[in-house]
Amino acid sequence: MLKQPNLTVNNAGHLCVGGIDAVALAEKYGTPLYLLDEDMVRARMGLYASAMAAHLPAGSRPYYASKALCCKELCRWAKEEGMGLDAVSSGELYTALAAGFPAEDICLHGNAKTVEDIRYAVESGVGLIAADGEEELYRIDAVAGEMGVRQRVLLRVTPGIDPHTFAAVNTGVIDVKFGVPIPTGQALAVTKTALALSNIILEGFHCHVGSQIFDADPFLLEADVMAAFLSDVRRQTGYIAPVLDLGGGFAVAYAEADAAPDCAGMIAALAGRLRENFAQYDYPLPRIILEPGRGIVAAAGVTLYTVQNVKSVPGRACYVALDGGMTDDPRYALYGARYTALIADRADEPQTERVTLAGRCCESGDLLGEDMPLQAARAGDVLAVLVTGAYNYSMASNYNRVPRPPIAALRGGEDRLIVRRETLADIVGCDL
Ligand code: LLP
């Protein structure tokens, strides 16, 4: 089994999460059920905050990328743990504000913000808007002008780094929908525009190289490219950036074979490289923002299902069909994402089978994984899929009009719902 200190097996052979029997939780709340280990989420939030405080200039801070898992309670935890918050839509912004998250600690992202999104953000007093390009700068400037405020803005640039080859590339990886490319010279030109707009205060720059990054190298390369760019901007315009947002992307282990990523070590290495680079250009080190999402919540999540039926096709796959699937976790269907699964009510038994985990939707691609090791499964078993805290609930859908599962938070050996189960009435809630 994937080694995580919060996952244990009790005397009954049941999986326990945060010390609580998962089978008992499945009985209490029903399945499918998302479990979220609150102690672990808070510890992860604290880890990023303390690593940044230890190695980076005062005022540097992690912003929780709420796209990974957004609900009011998560925003409250982020606030209590001293994080900023990255919202990518009016919906995420609304959730954070409804939870009492301070607007000045929020950065609004998104590559295609509408005027309504921008107006809502400016009106709410968000601390930062990451502008994705020139038109957006004009739009933010116009909205801020209408409201008689000056909006603090980061300009999102594309550094042209391939996180998988750890290489800076001049083409290819700049061919993405996000940000203004540095290598083409467009980023410098748009910076000049930003500096000329009177209702905008350019606070600095934002970039993000990718997600599920195990190695510090792409972040170090990002530090190289961004320091060179900032120095170039200063040479051409005299502008010195107070803030540099390097995005998120810290990996987590989904399977036993995955290396356990050392995010604190990666942050220390990144900080060292930033210091070297900025010293080399004799440039004051900006305040750094990082935007971890997956690294905060993924490993704290476990999803529980009830096995509905088991079907063996002789010589082919053994299908274990569940009461959930792509509607609560579309990541295998979308990306072929790998997971670790186990039978929670016989967690102490060896995983002798190889199975396909099938969802309940009316399409053959609705799977949670193929060729997965598992205990011999029976109808009625509680099946647990591990490391589902990130991009599961947040990407869940009502496909086939399946209601979304609730989230139970586990803290100090106690459990409580933080998101209730959707009802069939919710399913028709918007229908006229
Ligand atoms: N900041 C920006 C600008 C981002 O685009 C992202 C993720 C993050 C921060 C957070 O990255 P993280 O620390 O979570 O890797 N749905 C996919 C992941 C999409 C990530 C999109 N952007 C998945 O399920 O793997």
Boltz pocket constraint, residues with backbone or C-beta under 6 A from the ligand:
constraints:
  - pocket:
      binder: B
      contacts: [[A, 65], [A, 68], [A, 86], [A, 109], [A, 207], [A, 208], [A, 210], [A, 211], [A, 212], [A, 247], [A, 248], [A, 249], [A, 250], [A, 291], [A, 292], [A, 293], [A, 294], [A, 295], [A, 331], [A, 390], [A, 391]]
      max_distance: 6.0
